[in-house]
Amino acid sequence: MQQRGLPLDNRKIKIVMADDHQIVRQGVRSLLTAESDMEVVGEADNGRDTLRLVQQLSPLVVVMDISMPDLNGIEATRQILAESPGVKVVALSMHSDSFFVLNMLKAGASGYLLKDCAVEDLVKAIRTVVSNKTYLSPGISDIVVKDLVNGYSMTKGSAFSILTNREREVLQLMAEGRNTHSIAERLCVSSKTVETHRKQIMTKLDIHSVAELTKYAVRQGLTSLEV
């Protein structure tokens, strides 16, 4: 297996770009490939494909959106780092709410920037996390510090505190319109297991209709689906 680490000699920082908007991926690729020490080796428009690309291409950095179909960026980050702890994840998101920031950092992201940042900030963030440091854009730093000072609680009815990792995956796929059989195939489990997860989700959240579960999933940032 290829060993990840700091670039040596003239080797470039291998980057995978994950975002469900093609124009964003193309823009970031164009900007990063202009840097002499960076190379975008793959692109994905959902979290599950991002996982596969990380396994196949062994990048050092993943630039990760949060709201993506099939598997959102927070769950994708959690799973990537469970399998490949040497990978550095930099969140590039439109979400500035502390809920998203802190959950992404809790999942293991090494950096967090907003999509309206300057390209110089993204380049700096990538070089910073490759040096085993954390990078937060100034506005995000203010949010994190303020919430830590004020004793922010990760609970607050969050799907990330109420549901298990697998239950959140099932909820996202339900919200995106997949039926039990399709979810079972996607997650490589039995339909009975999916039904069990569905019942547990509804019980834990006290939500008993797919329509309301979908709205909840969107509010929690589990899916990019617009409702």
N, C-alpha and C positions, 0 to 999 in steps of 0.2 A: 504493500500500500504506500502511496506517495506520502512522504512526510511533509506536514505543513510547518511553516515557520517564516521568519523574516526573509525577505528576498536577499539572495546572495549575488555579488558581482553585478551583472547586468540583467539578472532575471527580473521580470515584471511581476507586479502584484496582480494575481489572477482574481477577477471579480465576476460574480454572477449577479445579474440585475433582475429583481422580481417586482413586477408591477402589472396590474391588469389593464393598464392603458398603454397601447403600443407607442403613442406619440411621446409619452414620458420615457419609456425604455429607450427609444431611439435617440431622444435628446440627451439623456444621461450617457448613453454609449458614446455618442459623438463627442461630448465634453470630456469624458474620462480617457478616451483613446488618444486625445490630444496631449495627454500627459505622458512623458517619456518612460515613466516607471509603472504604468498601469495598463492592464489589458482586460477588456470585458470578454470573457470566454463563453458566456451563455446567458440566455434570457428566458424568463418564465412568466406566465400571466396568472399563475395560481400557486398556492403554497405547496400542493402535492408535487407538482412538476419541479418546483424549486428543490424539494428534498431529493428527487431523482438526479437533478443536475449536480447537486453537491456531492452525491455519491459517485457520479460518473466522472466529474471534472476536477474534484479536489481543489476548489478555490480557497484562497485565504480569506476573502471578504465576500459577504453577501449584502448588497444594498436592498433592503426589504421594505416594501409597502406593508401597511397593516390590513386594510380592507381589500381582500382578494377572495375570489370564489373558490369553492371546493375545500380549501384549508386556508384560514386567515393567517396573516403574518405573525401574530403572537404565537399561535399553535405551531406554525412552521418553524419559528425560531426555537421554541422549546424542544421540538423533535430533532432539529438539526444539531443542536448543541449536546443533546443526550447521546447522539451517535458520533459526533465529530466535535469534541470540546475545543479543538484548536481553531475552529472557524470563528471569524469575527463578524458579527451582524451589526450593520448600521441601519437603523430605521430612517426611512425617508417618507414622511407622512403629511397629510393635510390636517391631522388631528393634533391640536395643541392642548386638549383637555388632559388634566393630570391623570385621569382614569386610564387613558391609553398609554401615556408616557410611563407611568409607574408599572403597569402590567407588562409593557414591552421590556422594561429594564429588569423586572422580576423574572421574565422568561430567559434572560441572559444576554440581551442586546448590549453591545459595548458603546453604541453611539445612537443619538437621536437628533434628527434635524427636520425642519418643516420644509415643504416643497417650494416655498417661496424664498428659500435661502439662495445665496450667491453660489455659483459653481466653485469659487475658491473655498467656501466653507465645506462643501462636500469633499473636495480634494484633501483639505486639511483634516477632516474627520477620518477619512480612510487611512491617511498616514499616521494619525494619532492612535487609532485602534490597533494598527499593525505593530505599533511600538508598545503594545500591551497596556495602553492607557484608555480612559473613558473620555468620550467627546460628547458634550451636549451644547447645542447652539445656545447663545445667551438667553433668549426668551424661555427656552426649555429649562435651563439651569435655574432661572428665577422661580419657575413653577415648582420644580422638585424641592428646592430649598424651602420655599414657603409652605409646602405641604408637610415637609418633615418637621419644621418648626411648629406648625399648628397641629401636629399629631394626626396626620391623615390616616384613615383606616382603609385597608384594602377590601373590607367587607362591603358595606353599603349596598347589599343586595346584588353584588357583582356575580356574574356567571363564573368568574375566575375563582371565586371563593365558595360558591354554592355547588357547582357541578364538577365532576371529575374531568380529566383530560378527554377521555373517550366520549363522555356525555356531551361535552362541548362540540366535538366533531360531529356526533350524530345530530345535534341540534342545528348546526350550520347546514348540514346536508338536507335536513327536513325543511328548513327555511328556504332553501334553494329549489324546493319542489321535487326532490327525489323520493321515491317510494321505498318501502321497507326492503324489497328485494334488491333494488339498486344500491341502497346504502350498505346492505350486507356484502354485496359483491365488491363495493369500493373499499370497504374496511377489512375484507377477508374474514368475515365472521358469519354466523348463521343468522337467518331471519328472526329466529326466536330470541337470539341475543339482542338484536336491534330493537325488537318489541319490548324487551325488558328494559333497555336503556330509555326508550320512549316513555314508558310508564314512570320510571324513576325521575326523569326530567320533569314531567308534568306534575308529579307529586311534590318534588322539591321546590318548584317555582310556583306551585298552585295556579298553573295556567293549563287550561284543558281544551284549547282549540289551536289548530295549526296556524290560523290567521294571527292570533295573539302571540303565539310562540315566535312567529316570523317577525313581528314588530319588535319583540323583546330581543331577538338575535341581532337585528339591525341596530337597535339602541346600544347594545353591548359591543358593537364592532366586530361581531363574529362573521358577518357576511357583508359583501359590498352591494348586495341586492338592494335596490331602491324601492321603498314601499310608500 
